[in-house]
Each structure stands twice: as C-alpha cells, then as structure tokens.
Amino acid sequence: MAVSLVAGVLVVPAASGAAPDRSAPSCSVALDGAANTVTVWHQLGFLAEEELGGLIAEFEAARPGVTVEAVDVGADGGLLQALRSDRPAPDVLLVNAESIVNITDSGRVTPAAACIAQDPSFDQTDLLPAVVEALSVDDTLWGLPMLMSTPVLYFDQAQFRAAGLDPTDPPDDVDELIGQLRTLVGSGQVTMGMVTASAEWFALAWAADLGLELADDAGRVANGGREVDLLQQPLLDRLEGISIMGAERLIDDIGNQAFEDLLKLTDPVNPAGMVPHTSGTMGVVYDLLDDGRFEDSELGVWPFPLTERGTVLGGPVSYMFAQDPGQQGLAWAFMSHLASPAAQARAATLGYVGARRSSLDDPALQAAWQERPGLRVPTEVVAAIDPTLPGSVGTVVGPDYRLEWRLGWALRDIIDGSSPRDALARAEIDINLTIDAYLEARARAGTP
C-alpha cells in the first residue's frame, strides 16, 4: 500500500492503487446482526475525545453486545503509521473537515450520500445547507458532521462597557474593527488589542465572506483545488487593515498555543481586548468564567470579524471506510448516531455548530442558549450562510494543513510589516509547490 507524507501532509492512499471513485458506490445500511464491533480511528483533541467517549457509551448502551473500538492515531504522522501497519483499516475515520479533498482523493471512502440513499430514516435536508456544502465534493455528500466548529471572536463585555463600547454592536467593516481596538487600548482597559493563535483565518474566512475562491472551484469538485490564487484584490484590500493593526501594535499573533490566547482575556498584567478562537472551546470558556475565579469578567461572543456572508468550518467529520457490506450497516449506524439531532443538540450546548435543523428546538439546547447567549453564535452564523454563493464555506485543497500553516505564516508577516501582496505572493508559491508534490505523490500511488 503506497502511503506518503508530502511536506508534512498525509497522502491517504487508494485501495489497491485504484483511481479515485467518485461515482457514488453502493452502501449497505442493513444490520444483519453478524457485525458486533465498529473500529473508529480518530485524531481528536482532548475535548472532542471526551465527547466521543460519551457518544460511544450511548451507542453501545442502545445495542447490547456491540462494541466501538476507538483508536487515537494522533496527528497525520500517527495516521500515516497506522495506515502503513498490518492492522485492518478502520470502519469509520474521524478527521477534520478541511481534509475532505485528501479523503475523497483516496478512493477508499464510500460517500455518505450513498448510504443516505439506502436509509429512509436519515433526512439529508435536515442538515444545515452550509454543512452539506462543506462536506461535499462534486455535489456529493461524503462525510457526516460530528463536532463542526467555526471561528468566533471572544471578548470581555465588562471591558467593552468600561471603554465606552457597546458589546452588542460588532464592527461592520475593517475601519470600525480598528477603531474598537484603538478605543480598548486607549482606555487602558487592555494592553493588547487583539491576540490570535490562528492568523490564517483572516485570509480564509475573509475570502469566504468576500465570495473569493482561493483555488479553482474552491477545491470542491473533482480535480479542483489544484492551484491557489491568493493575490485577489478584494482580499488584499481588506488585509491592509491587518497591516494597520500590526503597525499600531493592535494585534499580536502568538502561534498555535491552544488556550494561551484565550487566557489573555483575563490576564491580570497584559489583558487582550479581542481573541479570535474556535467556537468548539466556548463551553469550556464559559465554565472557566463561571467558576468564580474571574468575577469581574463577562464573556462576549461575536462572529469572526466581518463574516456576514461566509466563513470557514472545521471540526471532526466521520467517513465510511468499511468496504464489507456486512460491516457497513453497523458503521453507518454509528456515523448516524454521531450526526443525530440529539448529538448535534448536545454539541451546540458546548459551542459547536448544531448541524441538524431539528436539533435546534431541543429544550436543553434552548435553555443553554438562554443561559449562555454566546453559544448561539456559531450555529446562527453557519445557518445564515447561502452555500450557493462562491466560496462561502471556504476553500480546501489536498494538502490542507499546509494551506492553513502557510497562510498563518503570511499573516504573521503582514502583522510584522510585510505588505499583503508580498506576503501572499510568497505563500502562493510555497502552497502551489506543495500541491504539485501532493499531485505527484497521488500519481505514484495510482490516484490522479
């Protein structure tokens, strides 16, 4: 089995060197009783892994005699080693939504749409349209949501009010965003305007909002995403705002530091006024602020700045890896459980996107949203996206992590004084070289 790692990006191999099959192969959803184990490989962080454990317990309790074996294969290197090993392939693979091109390129996955076609109990129209678009290639749904997330902006409402700002009035444009940061710092409420650990979102999410496809067809059709075009004027114009913020020291990027950026909201020495972060940590942030240690703080949550029209989605997605029809039925039942209205309602109480329309009326979810209003934001943002508009759920490519990492580097360069054009031009060259290497590895593996 040909498996490779290109510039730190896993190339998931095709079965038996076959070319990618996007013709929606058949899927068996019948439960014949013979299968009693589902093997799941995942790359989840500790919060998502904890939620997975609870969902597994529910699934097993409802099916006496059935066992779900969850295997943490770590990051891409761990998955690479697992695929190279002699162990049988998993029935279900849980990986980040941005990996969809790599996964579908492999030809090893049965699309979720093929299973839905055989399962009258699963209503695809109940999924939020933007979620369907984010998990589709060639207008075919390939994965099911487990814990979908989107970037949001965290801030302290008490600091805003003390600075004379309205915590219910998010900025409408870059100038207003810069003005709010200037006010926060000038008031003495904070010493740092904005701290980010994921600067790439300013390119990816803003491109989605501007209707820009950074790669051909946003990477969401066969052979799409084979070349990126970052030097699009609307994006360059908006990123001039980051240049201004960097020049005035209103923004600081600390790299990928997990929760360190969020802790800056309550830093007693150098507090930050705004922190872009994934919505998936929101429940933990509320818990932290509610435990009494930060009595003067009041969490505020806005959508990621200037993303009314589009944004990016991430988080773990389940894919059908089982090839044996006798095993597919149980694997599909587990995937459906992860994406069920009840599971999605629970996810939305933690800050994830409630990916099912029917989940949004859940009484426990409505109570959580009433108590913690910020939890509504990610679901409302994604529900409002029109996925028929170009690029509205972001651009994906095969080497997805390389795209994000290199754009993060480019944004740090802009913060440090490089012009948006120069920084993105360098990033474009590097990303396209990586895509070329990815495609060459695909060709060697028999997956053009």
HELIX and SHEET records of a PDB file:
HELIX    1   1 ALA A   15  GLY A   17  5                                   3    
HELIX    2   2 PHE A   46  ALA A   62  1                                  17    
HELIX    3   3 ASP A   76  ARG A   84  1                                   9    
HELIX    4   4 ALA A   97  SER A   99  5                                   3    
HELIX    5   5 ILE A  100  ASP A  105  1                                   6    
HELIX    6   6 ALA A  112  ILE A  116  1                                   5    
HELIX    7   7 GLN A  124  ASP A  126  5                                   3    
HELIX    8   8 PRO A  129  ALA A  134  1                                   6    
HELIX    9   9 GLN A  157  ALA A  162  1                                   6    
HELIX   10  10 VAL A  174  GLY A  186  1                                  13    
HELIX   11  11 TRP A  201  ASP A  209  1                                   9    
HELIX   12  12 ASP A  216  GLY A  219  5                                   4    
HELIX   13  13 GLN A  233  ALA A  247  1                                  15    
HELIX   14  14 GLU A  260  LEU A  263  1                                   4    
HELIX   15  15 LYS A  264  THR A  266  5                                   3    
HELIX   16  16 SER A  279  THR A  281  5                                   3    
HELIX   17  17 MET A  282  ASP A  290  1                                   9    
HELIX   18  18 PRO A  325  LEU A  338  1                                  14    
HELIX   19  19 PRO A  341  ALA A  348  1                                   8    
HELIX   20  20 ARG A  357  ASP A  361  5                                   5    
HELIX   21  21 PRO A  363  GLU A  371  1                                   9    
HELIX   22  22 PRO A  373  LEU A  375  5                                   3    
HELIX   23  23 ARG A  376  ALA A  383  1                                   8    
HELIX   24  24 ASP A  400  ILE A  415  1                                  16    
HELIX   25  25 PRO A  420  ARG A  444  1                                  25    
SHEET    1   A 2 SER A   4  VAL A   6  0                                        
SHEET    2   A 2 VAL A   9  VAL A  11 -1                                        
SHEET    1   B 5 THR A  67  ASP A  72  0                                        
SHEET    2   B 5 THR A  37  HIS A  42  1                                        
SHEET    3   B 5 VAL A  92  ASN A  96  1                                        
SHEET    4   B 5 PRO A 316  MET A 320 -1                                        
SHEET    5   B 5 LEU A 144  PRO A 145 -1                                        
SHEET    1   C 2 SER A 136  VAL A 137  0                                        
SHEET    2   C 2 THR A 140  LEU A 141 -1                                        
SHEET    1   D 5 ILE A 251  ASP A 253  0                                        
SHEET    2   D 5 MET A 192  THR A 196  1                                        
SHEET    3   D 5 ALA A 272  THR A 278  1                                        
SHEET    4   D 5 PRO A 151  ASP A 156 -1                                        
SHEET    5   D 5 LEU A 299  PRO A 303 -1                                        
END                                                                             
